[in-house]
Amino acid sequence: MHKMVTVGYTYQNQSFGELGGKLLFLKNDDVIYRLGGSALMGSTNSKFAIMPKLQADVLLNFEKNVDFYHSYYLLLGAEGTNKYIAPKIGVTLFGLLDLTGGYAFPIGDARLNGKELKGLNVNLTLNIPTVFIHDMFK
């Protein structure tokens, strides 16, 4: 299990900054599992808002004996907040930089400061291993 700090941008009918953490689970580098939690922060209808977000991802790459081609992975996953659930698909470079897209489905009549969060969902996320952070400050 490896720990990571995440920083990113999320577009969900609205722009949000994201700050959180993820746990990465792997036995080999063909299939990697990640679980994460973060806070989405942004201004909605001129009011600052924070939403909790949970996510689960599976990273897939079955290329054999080719180091360079094993640098990117297909990313399949889902994220959920107290306002929406969004399945997503995308790519990740070394598991560190993610670009994903999906579609968000609102949970009931949930709104954020009067705004419904549904439709196109885009994420750009940087995942920083805590080992790297620790070594940087030695």
N, CA, C and O atoms as a GROMACS GRO file, in nm:
protein
  552
    1MET      N    1   0.085  -0.118   0.000
    1MET     CA    2   0.000   0.000   0.000
    1MET      C    3   0.090   0.124   0.000
    1MET      O    4   0.185   0.134   0.077
    2HIS      N    5   0.057   0.218  -0.087
    2HIS     CA    6   0.133   0.342  -0.099
    2HIS      C    7   0.038   0.460  -0.079
    2HIS      O    8  -0.076   0.458  -0.127
    3LYS      N    9   0.084   0.561  -0.008
    3LYS     CA   10   0.002   0.680   0.019
    3LYS      C   11   0.041   0.793  -0.075
    3LYS      O   12   0.158   0.811  -0.108
    4MET      N   13  -0.061   0.869  -0.118
    4MET     CA   14  -0.036   0.983  -0.206
    4MET      C   15  -0.120   1.103  -0.162
    4MET      O   16  -0.230   1.087  -0.109
    5VAL      N   17  -0.066   1.220  -0.184
    5VAL     CA   18  -0.139   1.346  -0.166
    5VAL      C   19  -0.187   1.387  -0.305
    5VAL      O   20  -0.110   1.379  -0.401
    6THR      N   21  -0.312   1.430  -0.317
    6THR     CA   22  -0.366   1.468  -0.447
    6THR      C   23  -0.403   1.616  -0.450
    6THR      O   24  -0.458   1.671  -0.354
    7VAL      N   25  -0.372   1.678  -0.563
    7VAL     CA   26  -0.408   1.817  -0.588
    7VAL      C   27  -0.463   1.820  -0.730
    7VAL      O   28  -0.404   1.762  -0.820
    8GLY      N   29  -0.577   1.887  -0.750
    8GLY     CA   30  -0.631   1.885  -0.884
    8GLY      C   31  -0.739   1.987  -0.912
    8GLY      O   32  -0.770   2.075  -0.831
    9TYR      N   33  -0.794   1.971  -1.031
    9TYR     CA   34  -0.902   2.056  -1.080
    9TYR      C   35  -1.016   1.965  -1.124
    9TYR      O   36  -0.994   1.863  -1.189
   10THR      N   37  -1.139   2.002  -1.087
   10THR     CA   38  -1.257   1.928  -1.128
   10THR      C   39  -1.357   2.024  -1.189
   10THR      O   40  -1.387   2.129  -1.131
   11TYR      N   41  -1.408   1.988  -1.307
   11TYR     CA   42  -1.519   2.062  -1.365
   11TYR      C   43  -1.643   1.976  -1.354
   11TYR      O   44  -1.648   1.866  -1.408
   12GLN      N   45  -1.743   2.026  -1.284
   12GLN     CA   46  -1.869   1.958  -1.269
   12GLN      C   47  -1.979   2.065  -1.272
   12GLN      O   48  -2.033   2.103  -1.168
   13ASN      N   49  -2.010   2.112  -1.394
   13ASN     CA   50  -2.107   2.221  -1.408
   13ASN      C   51  -2.059   2.345  -1.334
   13ASN      O   52  -2.135   2.439  -1.312
   14GLN      N   53  -1.934   2.344  -1.297
   14GLN     CA   54  -1.877   2.441  -1.205
   14GLN      C   55  -1.730   2.406  -1.188
   14GLN      O   56  -1.695   2.288  -1.198
   15SER      N   57  -1.644   2.500  -1.163
   15SER     CA   58  -1.502   2.472  -1.140
   15SER      C   59  -1.473   2.455  -0.992
   15SER      O   60  -1.519   2.534  -0.909
   16PHE      N   61  -1.394   2.351  -0.960
   16PHE     CA   62  -1.356   2.324  -0.822
   16PHE      C   63  -1.207   2.292  -0.815
   16PHE      O   64  -1.152   2.229  -0.905
   17GLY      N   65  -1.143   2.337  -0.707
   17GLY     CA   66  -1.010   2.290  -0.674
   17GLY      C   67  -1.026   2.166  -0.588
   17GLY      O   68  -1.127   2.151  -0.519
   18GLU      N   69  -0.928   2.078  -0.591
   18GLU     CA   70  -0.938   1.953  -0.516
   18GLU      C   71  -0.811   1.931  -0.435
   18GLU      O   72  -0.700   1.952  -0.486
   19LEU      N   73  -0.826   1.888  -0.310
   19LEU     CA   74  -0.713   1.856  -0.223
   19LEU      C   75  -0.752   1.734  -0.141
   19LEU      O   76  -0.858   1.732  -0.078
   20GLY      N   77  -0.666   1.632  -0.142
   20GLY     CA   78  -0.700   1.511  -0.068
   20GLY      C   79  -0.587   1.410  -0.066
   20GLY      O   80  -0.469   1.445  -0.075
   21GLY      N   81  -0.625   1.283  -0.053
   21GLY     CA   82  -0.528   1.175  -0.046
   21GLY      C   83  -0.582   1.049  -0.110
   21GLY      O   84  -0.703   1.031  -0.123
   22LYS      N   85  -0.489   0.961  -0.150
   22LYS     CA   86  -0.526   0.833  -0.209
   22LYS      C   87  -0.437   0.724  -0.153
   22LYS      O   88  -0.324   0.748  -0.112
   23LEU      N   89  -0.491   0.603  -0.153
   23LEU     CA   90  -0.414   0.484  -0.122
   23LEU      C   91  -0.404   0.402  -0.248
   23LEU      O   92  -0.505   0.379  -0.316
   24LEU      N   93  -0.284   0.357  -0.281
   24LEU     CA   94  -0.260   0.279  -0.402
   24LEU      C   95  -0.225   0.136  -0.361
   24LEU      O   96  -0.137   0.115  -0.278
   25PHE      N   97  -0.294   0.039  -0.420
   25PHE     CA   98  -0.272  -0.102  -0.390
   25PHE      C   99  -0.226  -0.173  -0.517
   25PHE      O  100  -0.293  -0.166  -0.620
   26LEU      N  101  -0.112  -0.243  -0.510
   26LEU     CA  102  -0.069  -0.318  -0.626
   26LEU      C  103   0.012  -0.440  -0.585
   26LEU      O  104   0.088  -0.436  -0.488
   27LYS      N  105  -0.005  -0.548  -0.662
   27LYS     CA  106   0.079  -0.667  -0.647
   27LYS      C  107   0.172  -0.676  -0.766
   27LYS      O  108   0.287  -0.718  -0.752
   28ASN      N  109   0.123  -0.636  -0.884
   28ASN     CA  110   0.208  -0.621  -1.002
   28ASN      C  111   0.164  -0.492  -1.069
   28ASN      O  112   0.066  -0.430  -1.028
   29ASP      N  113   0.236  -0.451  -1.172
   29ASP     CA  114   0.202  -0.322  -1.230
   29ASP      C  115   0.110  -0.332  -1.352
   29ASP      O  116   0.101  -0.237  -1.430
   30ASP      N  117   0.042  -0.446  -1.370
   30ASP     CA  118  -0.057  -0.459  -1.478
   30ASP      C  119  -0.193  -0.403  -1.436
   30ASP      O  120  -0.261  -0.336  -1.514
   31VAL      N  121  -0.231  -0.430  -1.311
   31VAL     CA  122  -0.358  -0.383  -1.257
   31VAL      C  123  -0.330  -0.317  -1.122
   31VAL      O  124  -0.273  -0.379  -1.032
   32ILE      N  125  -0.370  -0.192  -1.110
   32ILE     CA  126  -0.347  -0.115  -0.988
   32ILE      C  127  -0.481  -0.062  -0.938
   32ILE      O  128  -0.564  -0.016  -1.017
   33TYR      N  129  -0.503  -0.069  -0.808
   33TYR     CA  130  -0.626  -0.020  -0.747
   33TYR      C  131  -0.594   0.102  -0.662
   33TYR      O  132  -0.492   0.107  -0.594
   34ARG      N  133  -0.684   0.201  -0.666
   34ARG     CA  134  -0.669   0.321  -0.583
   34ARG      C  135  -0.801   0.356  -0.516
   34ARG      O  136  -0.908   0.346  -0.576
   35LEU      N  137  -0.792   0.397  -0.391
   35LEU     CA  138  -0.906   0.451  -0.317
   35LEU      C  139  -0.865   0.588  -0.267
   35LEU      O  140  -0.752   0.608  -0.224
   36GLY      N  141  -0.958   0.684  -0.273
   36GLY     CA  142  -0.923   0.818  -0.230
   36GLY      C  143  -1.037   0.896  -0.170
   36GLY      O  144  -1.154   0.863  -0.188
   37GLY      N  145  -0.999   0.999  -0.101
   37GLY     CA  146  -1.094   1.093  -0.044
   37GLY      C  147  -1.036   1.232  -0.055
   37GLY      O  148  -0.916   1.252  -0.038
   38SER      N  149  -1.121   1.328  -0.083
   38SER     CA  150  -1.072   1.465  -0.098
   38SER      C  151  -1.184   1.565  -0.072
   38SER      O  152  -1.299   1.529  -0.050
   39ALA      N  153  -1.146   1.690  -0.076
   39ALA     CA  154  -1.242   1.799  -0.062
   39ALA      C  155  -1.241   1.880  -0.192
   39ALA      O  156  -1.136   1.920  -0.241
   40LEU      N  157  -1.360   1.902  -0.247
   40LEU     CA  158  -1.375   1.990  -0.363
   40LEU      C  159  -1.413   2.127  -0.312
   40LEU      O  160  -1.507   2.141  -0.233
   41MET      N  161  -1.340   2.230  -0.355
   41MET     CA  162  -1.363   2.365  -0.305
   41MET      C  163  -1.382   2.462  -0.421
   41MET      O  164  -1.305   2.461  -0.517
   42GLY      N  165  -1.486   2.543  -0.411
   42GLY     CA  166  -1.511   2.640  -0.516
   42GLY      C  167  -1.623   2.734  -0.481
   42GLY      O  168  -1.686   2.720  -0.376
   43SER      N  169  -1.649   2.829  -0.568
   43SER     CA  170  -1.755   2.926  -0.547
   43SER      C  171  -1.874   2.890  -0.637
   43SER      O  172  -1.860   2.879  -0.759
   44THR      N  173  -1.988   2.873  -0.574
   44THR     CA  174  -2.110   2.840  -0.648
   44THR      C  175  -2.215   2.946  -0.616
   44THR      O  176  -2.248   2.969  -0.500
   45ASN      N  177  -2.268   3.009  -0.721
   45ASN     CA  178  -2.364   3.118  -0.703
   45ASN      C  179  -2.313   3.222  -0.604
   45ASN      O  180  -2.386   3.266  -0.514
   46SER      N  181  -2.186   3.259  -0.621
   46SER     CA  182  -2.118   3.361  -0.540
   46SER      C  183  -2.102   3.325  -0.393
   46SER      O  184  -2.085   3.413  -0.309
   47LYS      N  185  -2.109   3.196  -0.360
   47LYS     CA  186  -2.086   3.150  -0.223
   47LYS      C  187  -1.982   3.040  -0.225
   47LYS      O  188  -1.988   2.948  -0.306
   48PHE      N  189  -1.883   3.051  -0.133
   48PHE     CA  190  -1.780   2.949  -0.123
   48PHE      C  191  -1.842   2.820  -0.072
   48PHE      O  192  -1.923   2.821   0.021
   49ALA      N  193  -1.803   2.707  -0.132
   49ALA     CA  194  -1.857   2.578  -0.092
   49ALA      C  195  -1.747   2.474  -0.088
   49ALA      O  196  -1.651   2.479  -0.166
   50ILE      N  197  -1.761   2.378   0.004
   50ILE     CA  198  -1.671   2.263   0.014
   50ILE      C  199  -1.757   2.138   0.011
   50ILE      O  200  -1.854   2.126   0.085
   51MET      N  201  -1.718   2.042  -0.075
   51MET     CA  202  -1.789   1.913  -0.085
   51MET      C  203  -1.691   1.800  -0.061
   51MET      O  204  -1.580   1.803  -0.114
   52PRO      N  205  -1.730   1.700   0.018
   52PRO     CA  206  -1.645   1.582   0.031
   52PRO      C  207  -1.658   1.494  -0.094
   52PRO      O  208  -1.764   1.488  -0.155
   53LYS      N  209  -1.548   1.427  -0.131
   53LYS     CA  210  -1.552   1.339  -0.248
   53LYS      C  211  -1.479   1.209  -0.215
   53LYS      O  212  -1.369   1.211  -0.159
   54LEU      N  213  -1.541   1.096  -0.250
   54LEU     CA  214  -1.478   0.965  -0.239
   54LEU      C  215  -1.464   0.909  -0.380
   54LEU      O  216  -1.549   0.933  -0.465
   55GLN      N  217  -1.356   0.835  -0.404
   55GLN     CA  218  -1.339   0.779  -0.538
   55GLN      C  219  -1.267   0.646  -0.532
   55GLN      O  220  -1.194   0.616  -0.437
   56ALA      N  221  -1.290   0.565  -0.634
   56ALA     CA  222  -1.224   0.436  -0.652
   56ALA      C  223  -1.184   0.425  -0.798
   56ALA      O  224  -1.264   0.454  -0.887
   57ASP      N  225  -1.060   0.382  -0.822
   57ASP     CA  226  -1.008   0.371  -0.958
   57ASP      C  227  -0.941   0.236  -0.978
   57ASP      O  228  -0.889   0.177  -0.883
   58VAL      N  229  -0.943   0.188  -1.101
   58VAL     CA  230  -0.865   0.073  -1.143
   58VAL      C  231  -0.781   0.120  -1.261
   58VAL      O  232  -0.834   0.175  -1.357
   59LEU      N  233  -0.649   0.098  -1.254
   59LEU     CA  234  -0.557   0.135  -1.360
   59LEU      C  235  -0.511   0.008  -1.431
   59LEU      O  236  -0.467  -0.087  -1.366
   60LEU      N  237  -0.522   0.006  -1.564
   60LEU     CA  238  -0.493  -0.114  -1.641
   60LEU      C  239  -0.389  -0.088  -1.749
   60LEU      O  240  -0.397   0.011  -1.821
   61ASN      N  241  -0.290  -0.177  -1.759
   61ASN     CA  242  -0.193  -0.177  -1.869
   61ASN      C  243  -0.131  -0.315  -1.875
   61ASN      O  244  -0.062  -0.357  -1.782
   62PHE      N  245  -0.156  -0.386  -1.984
   62PHE     CA  246  -0.110  -0.524  -1.997
   62PHE      C  247   0.005  -0.540  -2.095
   62PHE      O  248   0.034  -0.652  -2.137
   63GLU      N  249   0.072  -0.430  -2.133
   63GLU     CA  250   0.190  -0.439  -2.219
   63GLU      C  251   0.299  -0.514  -2.143
   63GLU      O  252   0.319  -0.493  -2.024
   64LYS      N  253   0.370  -0.603  -2.212
   64LYS     CA  254   0.476  -0.683  -2.149
   64LYS      C  255   0.612  -0.647  -2.207
   64LYS      O  256   0.624  -0.622  -2.327
   65ASN      N  257   0.714  -0.646  -2.122
   65ASN     CA  258   0.854  -0.627  -2.161
   65ASN      C  259   0.879  -0.497  -2.238
   65ASN      O  260   0.967  -0.492  -2.323
   66VAL      N  261   0.803  -0.393  -2.208
   66VAL     CA  262   0.824  -0.264  -2.272
   66VAL      C  263   0.808  -0.155  -2.165
   66VAL      O  264   0.696  -0.119  -2.130
   67ASP      N  265   0.918  -0.104  -2.116
   67ASP     CA  266   0.913  -0.008  -2.006
   67ASP      C  267   0.841   0.121  -2.042
   67ASP      O  268   0.758   0.168  -1.965
   68PHE      N  269   0.872   0.178  -2.159
   68PHE     CA  270   0.811   0.305  -2.194
   68PHE      C  271   0.660   0.294  -2.209
   68PHE      O  272   0.587   0.382  -2.165
   69TYR      N  273   0.612   0.186  -2.271
   69TYR     CA  274   0.469   0.170  -2.292
   69TYR      C  275   0.397   0.138  -2.161
   69TYR      O  276   0.274   0.146  -2.155
   70HIS      N  277   0.472   0.102  -2.059
   70HIS     CA  278   0.407   0.075  -1.931
   70HIS      C  279   0.397   0.203  -1.847
   70HIS      O  280   0.363   0.197  -1.729
   71SER      N  281   0.426   0.317  -1.906
   71SER     CA  282   0.420   0.443  -1.833
   71SER      C  283   0.278   0.499  -1.829
   71SER      O  284   0.249   0.584  -1.745
   72TYR      N  285   0.191   0.454  -1.917
   72TYR     CA  286   0.054   0.505  -1.917
   72TYR      C  287  -0.044   0.390  -1.887
   72TYR      O  288  -0.017   0.274  -1.917
   73TYR      N  289  -0.155   0.425  -1.829
   73TYR     CA  290  -0.256   0.328  -1.791
   73TYR      C  291  -0.394   0.378  -1.833
   73TYR      O  292  -0.420   0.498  -1.832
   74LEU      N  293  -0.480   0.286  -1.868
   74LEU     CA  294  -0.623   0.316  -1.884
   74LEU      C  295  -0.679   0.326  -1.743
   74LEU      O  296  -0.652   0.239  -1.660
   75LEU      N  297  -0.756   0.429  -1.716
   75LEU     CA  298  -0.812   0.449  -1.583
   75LEU      C  299  -0.964   0.435  -1.592
   75LEU      O  300  -1.029   0.507  -1.668
   76LEU      N  301  -1.020   0.345  -1.515
   76LEU     CA  302  -1.165   0.327  -1.502
   76LEU      C  303  -1.200   0.351  -1.356
   76LEU      O  304  -1.131   0.302  -1.267
   77GLY      N  305  -1.306   0.426  -1.331
   77GLY     CA  306  -1.338   0.452  -1.192
   77GLY      C  307  -1.471   0.520  -1.173
   77GLY      O  308  -1.551   0.533  -1.266
   78ALA      N  309  -1.493   0.560  -1.051
   78ALA     CA  310  -1.614   0.632  -1.014
   78ALA      C  311  -1.582   0.724  -0.898
   78ALA      O  312  -1.494   0.694  -0.816
   79GLU      N  313  -1.653   0.834  -0.892
   79GLU     CA  314  -1.640   0.925  -0.778
   79GLU      C  315  -1.779   0.963  -0.732
   79GLU      O  316  -1.875   0.963  -0.809
   80GLY      N  317  -1.787   0.995  -0.606
   80GLY     CA  318  -1.916   1.035  -0.550
   80GLY      C  319  -1.899   1.142  -0.444
   80GLY      O  320  -1.802   1.142  -0.369
   81THR      N  321  -1.994   1.232  -0.440
   81THR     CA  322  -2.000   1.335  -0.336
   81THR      C  323  -2.136   1.323  -0.271
   81THR      O  324  -2.212   1.230  -0.300
   82ASN      N  325  -2.168   1.415  -0.185
   82ASN     CA  326  -2.303   1.417  -0.126
   82ASN      C  327  -2.403   1.479  -0.222
   82ASN      O  328  -2.521   1.490  -0.189
   83LYS      N  329  -2.358   1.519  -0.344
   83LYS     CA  330  -2.447   1.582  -0.443
   83LYS      C  331  -2.460   1.501  -0.572
   83LYS      O  332  -2.562   1.511  -0.640
   84TYR      N  333  -2.359   1.420  -0.609
   84TYR     CA  334  -2.364   1.345  -0.735
   84TYR      C  335  -2.277   1.220  -0.729
   84TYR      O  336  -2.191   1.206  -0.642
   85ILE      N  337  -2.302   1.131  -0.825
   85ILE     CA  338  -2.219   1.012  -0.849
   85ILE      C  339  -2.177   1.017  -0.995
   85ILE      O  340  -2.260   1.042  -1.082
   86ALA      N  341  -2.048   0.992  -1.024
   86ALA     CA  342  -1.999   1.003  -1.162
   86ALA      C  343  -1.905   0.888  -1.197
   86ALA      O  344  -1.794   0.879  -1.143
   87PRO      N  345  -1.948   0.798  -1.287
   87PRO     CA  346  -1.852   0.702  -1.343
   87PRO      C  347  -1.758   0.778  -1.436
   87PRO      O  348  -1.797   0.879  -1.496
   88LYS      N  349  -1.633   0.730  -1.450
   88LYS     CA  350  -1.536   0.804  -1.531
   88LYS      C  351  -1.440   0.709  -1.601
   88LYS      O  352  -1.423   0.593  -1.561
   89ILE      N  353  -1.378   0.760  -1.707
   89ILE     CA  354  -1.276   0.687  -1.782
   89ILE      C  355  -1.170   0.789  -1.821
   89ILE      O  356  -1.199   0.906  -1.843
   90GLY      N  357  -1.045   0.742  -1.830
   90GLY     CA  358  -0.940   0.834  -1.868
   90GLY      C  359  -0.806   0.765  -1.881
   90GLY      O  360  -0.798   0.643  -1.898
   91VAL      N  361  -0.701   0.844  -1.872
   91VAL     CA  362  -0.565   0.794  -1.879
   91VAL      C  363  -0.485   0.854  -1.764
   91VAL      O  364  -0.516   0.961  -1.712
   92THR      N  365  -0.380   0.781  -1.725
   92THR     CA  366  -0.289   0.832  -1.624
   92THR      C  367  -0.148   0.804  -1.670
   92THR      O  368  -0.119   0.699  -1.726
   93LEU      N  369  -0.060   0.898  -1.645
   93LEU     CA  370   0.080   0.886  -1.680
   93LEU      C  371   0.158   0.850  -1.554
   93LEU      O  372   0.166   0.930  -1.461
   94PHE      N  373   0.215   0.730  -1.551
   94PHE     CA  374   0.288   0.678  -1.436
   94PHE      C  375   0.203   0.670  -1.309
   94PHE      O  376   0.258   0.653  -1.200
   95GLY      N  377   0.073   0.683  -1.319
   95GLY     CA  378  -0.013   0.686  -1.201
   95GLY      C  379  -0.003   0.817  -1.125
   95GLY      O  380  -0.061   0.831  -1.017
   96LEU      N  381   0.069   0.914  -1.182
   96LEU     CA  382   0.092   1.041  -1.113
   96LEU      C  383   0.006   1.154  -1.166
   96LEU      O  384  -0.039   1.239  -1.088
   97LEU      N  385  -0.019   1.157  -1.296
   97LEU     CA  386  -0.099   1.263  -1.356
   97LEU      C  387  -0.219   1.200  -1.426
   97LEU      O  388  -0.203   1.125  -1.522
   98ASP      N  389  -0.339   1.231  -1.378
   98ASP     CA  390  -0.462   1.172  -1.429
   98ASP      C  391  -0.542   1.274  -1.509
   98ASP      O  392  -0.552   1.390  -1.470
   99LEU      N  393  -0.598   1.230  -1.621
   99LEU     CA  394  -0.695   1.308  -1.697
   99LEU      C  395  -0.815   1.216  -1.721
   99LEU      O  396  -0.803   1.116  -1.791
  100THR      N  397  -0.929   1.252  -1.664
  100THR     CA  398  -1.047   1.168  -1.675
  100THR      C  399  -1.169   1.250  -1.716
  100THR      O  400  -1.175   1.371  -1.696
  101GLY      N  401  -1.266   1.180  -1.772
  101GLY     CA  402  -1.394   1.241  -1.806
  101GLY      C  403  -1.505   1.142  -1.775
  101GLY      O  404  -1.484   1.021  -1.775
  102GLY      N  405  -1.622   1.195  -1.750
  102GLY     CA  406  -1.736   1.110  -1.720
  102GLY      C  407  -1.864   1.192  -1.722
  102GLY      O  408  -1.869   1.302  -1.776
  103TYR      N  409  -1.966   1.134  -1.663
  103TYR     CA  410  -2.096   1.201  -1.657
  103TYR      C  411  -2.149   1.186  -1.515
  103TYR      O  412  -2.153   1.076  -1.460
  104ALA      N  413  -2.190   1.297  -1.456
  104ALA     CA  414  -2.238   1.297  -1.319
  104ALA      C  415  -2.391   1.288  -1.315
  104ALA      O  416  -2.462   1.355  -1.390
  105PHE      N  417  -2.438   1.204  -1.226
  105PHE     CA  418  -2.581   1.188  -1.201
  105PHE      C  419  -2.612   1.243  -1.063
  105PHE      O  420  -2.552   1.200  -0.965
  106PRO      N  421  -2.704   1.339  -1.053
  106PRO     CA  422  -2.733   1.398  -0.923
  106PRO      C  423  -2.798   1.296  -0.829
  106PRO      O  424  -2.867   1.204  -0.873
  107ILE      N  425  -2.774   1.315  -0.702
  107ILE     CA  426  -2.837   1.232  -0.599
  107ILE      C  427  -2.965   1.302  -0.557
  107ILE      O  428  -2.961   1.405  -0.489
  108GLY      N  429  -3.078   1.247  -0.597
  108GLY     CA  430  -3.207   1.308  -0.564
  108GLY      C  431  -3.216   1.450  -0.616
  108GLY      O  432  -3.181   1.478  -0.731
  109ASP      N  433  -3.262   1.540  -0.531
  109ASP     CA  434  -3.272   1.682  -0.566
  109ASP      C  435  -3.157   1.763  -0.507
  109ASP      O  436  -3.170   1.884  -0.486
  110ALA      N  437  -3.044   1.696  -0.480
  110ALA     CA  438  -2.931   1.762  -0.415
  110ALA      C  439  -2.878   1.876  -0.502
  110ALA      O  440  -2.856   1.860  -0.622
  111ARG      N  441  -2.857   1.990  -0.439
  111ARG     CA  442  -2.802   2.109  -0.506
  111ARG      C  443  -2.694   2.168  -0.417
  111ARG      O  444  -2.695   2.148  -0.296
  112LEU      N  445  -2.602   2.240  -0.479
  112LEU     CA  446  -2.497   2.309  -0.406
  112LEU      C  447  -2.522   2.458  -0.420
  112LEU      O  448  -2.505   2.514  -0.528
  113ASN      N  449  -2.560   2.521  -0.312
  113ASN     CA  450  -2.598   2.663  -0.313
  113ASN      C  451  -2.697   2.694  -0.426
  113ASN      O  452  -2.686   2.795  -0.494
  114GLY      N  453  -2.793   2.605  -0.444
  114GLY     CA  454  -2.898   2.624  -0.543
  114GLY      C  455  -2.865   2.576  -0.683
  114GLY      O  456  -2.950   2.585  -0.772
  115LYS      N  457  -2.744   2.525  -0.706
  115LYS     CA  458  -2.704   2.481  -0.840
  115LYS      C  459  -2.700   2.329  -0.846
  115LYS      O  460  -2.640   2.264  -0.761
  116GLU      N  461  -2.765   2.273  -0.950
  116GLU     CA  462  -2.763   2.129  -0.969
  116GLU      C  463  -2.632   2.088  -1.035
  116GLU      O  464  -2.589   2.149  -1.133
  117LEU      N  465  -2.569   1.985  -0.981
  117LEU     CA  466  -2.442   1.937  -1.035
  117LEU      C  467  -2.465   1.807  -1.110
  117LEU      O  468  -2.463   1.699  -1.052
  118LYS      N  469  -2.487   1.819  -1.241
  118LYS     CA  470  -2.504   1.700  -1.325
  118LYS      C  471  -2.441   1.728  -1.461
  118LYS      O  472  -2.412   1.843  -1.494
  119GLY      N  473  -2.419   1.622  -1.537
  119GLY     CA  474  -2.364   1.639  -1.670
  119GLY      C  475  -2.216   1.608  -1.677
  119GLY      O  476  -2.163   1.531  -1.597
  120LEU      N  477  -2.148   1.670  -1.775
  120LEU     CA  478  -2.007   1.645  -1.801
  120LEU      C  479  -1.922   1.664  -1.677
  120LEU      O  480  -1.936   1.762  -1.604
  121ASN      N  481  -1.832   1.568  -1.654
  121ASN     CA  482  -1.741   1.570  -1.540
  121ASN      C  483  -1.600   1.552  -1.594
  121ASN      O  484  -1.572   1.453  -1.661
  122VAL      N  485  -1.510   1.647  -1.566
  122VAL     CA  486  -1.371   1.640  -1.612
  122VAL      C  487  -1.280   1.661  -1.492
  122VAL      O  488  -1.303   1.750  -1.410
  123ASN      N  489  -1.176   1.578  -1.482
  123ASN     CA  490  -1.080   1.588  -1.372
  123ASN      C  491  -0.937   1.590  -1.426
  123ASN      O  492  -0.903   1.513  -1.515
  124LEU      N  493  -0.853   1.677  -1.371
  124LEU     CA  494  -0.710   1.676  -1.394
  124LEU      C  495  -0.646   1.673  -1.256
  124LEU      O  496  -0.661   1.767  -1.177
  125THR      N  497  -0.574   1.565  -1.226
  125THR     CA  498  -0.525   1.544  -1.090
  125THR      C  499  -0.378   1.507  -1.089
  125THR      O  500  -0.333   1.426  -1.170
  126LEU      N  501  -0.303   1.567  -0.997
  126LEU     CA  502  -0.164   1.532  -0.973
  126LEU      C  503  -0.159   1.452  -0.843
  126LEU      O  504  -0.204   1.499  -0.738
  127ASN      N  505  -0.104   1.331  -0.850
  127ASN     CA  506  -0.091   1.243  -0.733
  127ASN      C  507   0.055   1.240  -0.691
  127ASN      O  508   0.140   1.193  -0.767
  128ILE      N  509   0.085   1.290  -0.573
  128ILE     CA  510   0.222   1.301  -0.526
  128ILE      C  511   0.245   1.197  -0.417
  128ILE      O  512   0.183   1.205  -0.311
  129PRO      N  513   0.334   1.099  -0.440
  129PRO     CA  514   0.362   0.998  -0.336
  129PRO      C  515   0.420   1.065  -0.212
  129PRO      O  516   0.505   1.153  -0.222
  130THR      N  517   0.374   1.023  -0.095
  130THR     CA  518   0.424   1.083   0.030
  130THR      C  519   0.572   1.054   0.050
  130THR      O  520   0.641   1.131   0.116
  131VAL      N  521   0.622   0.944  -0.007
  131VAL     CA  522   0.765   0.913   0.001
  131VAL      C  523   0.844   1.024  -0.065
  131VAL      O  524   0.948   1.066  -0.013
  132PHE      N  525   0.797   1.073  -0.180
  132PHE     CA  526   0.864   1.182  -0.251
  132PHE      C  527   0.866   1.309  -0.165
  132PHE      O  528   0.968   1.377  -0.158
  133ILE      N  529   0.755   1.340  -0.101
  133ILE     CA  530   0.746   1.460  -0.016
  133ILE      C  531   0.842   1.447   0.102
  133ILE      O  532   0.913   1.541   0.136
  134HIS      N  533   0.843   1.328   0.163
  134HIS     CA  534   0.932   1.303   0.276
  134HIS      C  535   1.079   1.318   0.236
  134HIS      O  536   1.156   1.382   0.306
  135ASP      N  537   1.117   1.258   0.122
  135ASP     CA  538   1.255   1.266   0.076
  135ASP      C  539   1.296   1.408   0.037
  135ASP      O  540   1.412   1.445   0.050
  136MET      N  541   1.201   1.486  -0.012
  136MET     CA  542   1.229   1.622  -0.055
  136MET      C  543   1.270   1.712   0.063
  136MET      O  544   1.347   1.806   0.045
  137PHE      N  545   1.219   1.683   0.182
  137PHE     CA  546   1.248   1.768   0.298
  137PHE      C  547   1.354   1.710   0.390
  137PHE      O  548   1.370   1.757   0.503
  138LYS      N  549   1.427   1.608   0.345
  138LYS     CA  550   1.536   1.551   0.426
  138LYS      C  551   1.654   1.642   0.429
  138LYS      O  552   1.755   1.611   0.492
   0.00000   0.00000   0.00000
